[in-house]
Amino acid sequence: MARLQVELAGVREQLADTEKAFGRFVPGELLHLLSIDNVRDVRLGMQTERKMTILFADIRDFTGLSETMTPQENFDFMNSYLSQMEPMIVPFRGLIDKYIGDAIMALFPEGTDDAVKGALAMLDRLENYNKGRTRAGYRPIRIGIGINTGIVMLGTVGGIGRMEGTVISDAVNLASRIESMSKVYGVPLLISEHTLHGLEDPSRYAIRFLVRNRVKGKQEAQSVYEVFDADPPLMRAAKLRTRKRFEEALAFYFVGDIFRARTRLVRCLDEVPDDAPARLYLDRCDEYLRNGHAEGIEENELTQTWSAEYSCGVADIDSQHRILLSQLNVLALAVREGRGGDTAPVLARIEQDARQQFAREETLMQESRYAFAAEHSHQHRRFQDNLRRLSEEIGSESENPVYLAFRIKLLLMDWTINHSIKTDRHLGHHLKSRSGG
């Protein structure tokens, strides 16, 4: 009997070690999100929808770096680097979905702030890691991080003989594209507007608007923001001092007023010569003056016309969004033209209509037991916060009118369109499925 108990204990220990080892390939957190208690219950095609924030991180100029190393040195370097980054993700309730060569794809299912804090922790750890590389005679490395937030399908994909857990969504694709944009703009951390609006309090971070354009494969314009908390202290402080001037320059740039954009960018660079995005935009201004075109310039009137492609499929919601967008156009034009007396009644109407519409949507979500009601309602609060802040800025009459009108477009018009296409369209599908439509 004693021998049998010893053997049984050995088998249990072996099974525990096997499960622990398997967990290095299939994270236990992933199984938990799929409501799987035992890895033996994993089946191909298991899936569930979740609101997640997706992070992509990539080493800059890795190809050139790897060419200077032997295959063994490449493996040693990759394991050394990745072992530094993983501990910065896990404490913020993140899990690594996969390693893609030198890139990391991580998921943060609990909160948008987790992803941004994890990214900042990665950059902080990288600084210390580079100090060690420098002492050892190796050159420091740089990374770029892109973050996006959205509803994803989490599940298992593959074939009978080989499967893996992963997430599938256009939110994942956008996160990857944003990471690639960090190379272009020469900054380490970029987030989408969806991530910005998902933060509990964006003012806790050092954030500035960086670009608004149509990302490949997207119908709606996407705004991307730089998070520069991890910059060296002097650079961070200088970017904070010049943030409004920089964003004013970009407002003028994107509406095609190149001379005013250029003037402000020159002033930014006088104070922050190493500001890579400011330098890039100055070069684009000069390109426009030489050739009559440059990337991203919209040359519009700061308005946005409703399109059928923005519809979420619920007639009442679409009607209200169309009215809201029309009201925002009136507001932007009044601000742009300096008609301060016309803004107060428009702002009051927008605030009232938005509050009533959001209340109706939230009642629908409650009655239909919509799984993402909390996240959806958070987006409503973000619109109201943005409207309140912009109302104060408009009332102060101290801001540049083009800058204010552009912010109305970014924070209210774009929010309305993206909210309809992403959040409300998902709600619409849910309501139709409940009604059998």
Secondary structure as the mmCIF struct_conf table of DSSP 4:
data_model
#
loop_
_struct_conf.conf_type_id
_struct_conf.id
_struct_conf.beg_label_comp_id
_struct_conf.beg_label_asym_id
_struct_conf.beg_label_seq_id
_struct_conf.end_label_comp_id
_struct_conf.end_label_asym_id
_struct_conf.end_label_seq_id
HELX_RH_AL_P HELX_RH_AL_P1 ALA A 2 GLY A 23
TURN_TY1_P TURN_TY1_P1 ARG A 24 PHE A 25
BEND BEND1 VAL A 26 VAL A 26
HELX_RH_AL_P HELX_RH_AL_P2 GLY A 28 LEU A 33
TURN_TY1_P TURN_TY1_P2 LEU A 34 SER A 35
BEND BEND2 ASP A 37 ASN A 38
HELX_RH_3T_P HELX_RH_3T_P1 VAL A 39 ASP A 41
TURN_TY1_P TURN_TY1_P3 LEU A 44 GLY A 45
STRN STRN1 GLN A 47 ILE A 59
TURN_TY1_P TURN_TY1_P4 ARG A 60 ASP A 61
HELX_RH_AL_P HELX_RH_AL_P3 PHE A 62 SER A 66
TURN_TY1_P TURN_TY1_P5 GLU A 67 THR A 68
BEND BEND3 MET A 69 MET A 69
HELX_RH_AL_P HELX_RH_AL_P4 PRO A 71 ILE A 89
HELX_RH_3T_P HELX_RH_3T_P2 VAL A 90 PHE A 92
TURN_TY1_P TURN_TY1_P6 ARG A 93 ARG A 93
STRN STRN2 LEU A 95 ILE A 100
TURN_TY1_P TURN_TY1_P7 GLY A 101 ASP A 102
STRN STRN3 ALA A 103 PHE A 108
BEND BEND4 GLU A 110 GLU A 110
HELX_RH_AL_P HELX_RH_AL_P5 THR A 112 ARG A 135
TURN_TY1_P TURN_TY1_P8 ALA A 136 GLY A 137
HELX_LH_PP_P HELX_LH_PP_P1 TYR A 138 PRO A 140
STRN STRN4 ILE A 143 GLY A 158
BEND BEND5 ILE A 160 GLY A 161
STRN STRN5 MET A 163 ILE A 168
BEND BEND6 SER A 169 SER A 169
HELX_RH_AL_P HELX_RH_AL_P6 ASP A 170 TYR A 185
TURN_TY1_P TURN_TY1_P9 GLY A 186 GLY A 186
BEND BEND7 PRO A 188 PRO A 188
STRN STRN6 LEU A 189 SER A 192
HELX_RH_AL_P HELX_RH_AL_P7 GLU A 193 GLY A 198
BEND BEND8 LEU A 199 GLU A 200
HELX_RH_3T_P HELX_RH_3T_P3 PRO A 202 ARG A 204
BEND BEND9 TYR A 205 TYR A 205
STRN STRN7 ILE A 207 ASN A 213
TURN_TY1_P TURN_TY1_P10 LYS A 216 GLY A 217
BEND BEND10 GLN A 219 GLU A 220
STRN STRN8 GLN A 222 VAL A 227
TURN_TY1_P TURN_TY1_P11 ASP A 229 ALA A 230
BEND BEND11 ASP A 231 ASP A 231
HELX_RH_AL_P HELX_RH_AL_P8 PRO A 233 PHE A 254
TURN_TY1_P TURN_TY1_P12 VAL A 255 GLY A 256
HELX_RH_AL_P HELX_RH_AL_P9 ILE A 258 GLU A 271
TURN_TY1_P TURN_TY1_P13 PRO A 273 ASP A 274
HELX_RH_AL_P HELX_RH_AL_P10 ALA A 276 ASN A 291
BEND BEND12 GLY A 292 GLY A 292
TURN_TY1_P TURN_TY1_P14 GLU A 295 GLY A 296
BEND BEND13 LEU A 302 LEU A 302
HELX_RH_3T_P HELX_RH_3T_P4 ALA A 308 TYR A 310
BEND BEND14 GLY A 313 GLY A 313
HELX_RH_AL_P HELX_RH_AL_P11 ALA A 315 ARG A 336
TURN_TY1_P TURN_TY1_P15 GLU A 337 GLY A 338
HELX_RH_3T_P HELX_RH_3T_P5 GLY A 340 ASP A 342
HELX_RH_AL_P HELX_RH_AL_P12 THR A 343 GLU A 367
TURN_TY1_P TURN_TY1_P16 SER A 368 ARG A 369
TURN_TY1_P TURN_TY1_P17 ALA A 371 PHE A 372
HELX_RH_AL_P HELX_RH_AL_P13 ALA A 373 SER A 396
TURN_TY1_P TURN_TY1_P18 GLU A 397 GLU A 397
BEND BEND15 GLU A 399 GLU A 399
HELX_RH_AL_P HELX_RH_AL_P14 PRO A 401 ILE A 408
HELX_RH_PI_P HELX_RH_PI_P1 LYS A 409 MET A 413
HELX_RH_AL_P HELX_RH_AL_P15 ASP A 414 ASN A 418
HELX_RH_PI_P HELX_RH_PI_P2 HIS A 419 ASP A 424
HELX_RH_AL_P HELX_RH_AL_P16 ARG A 425 SER A 435
TURN_TY1_P TURN_TY1_P19 GLY A 436 GLY A 436
#
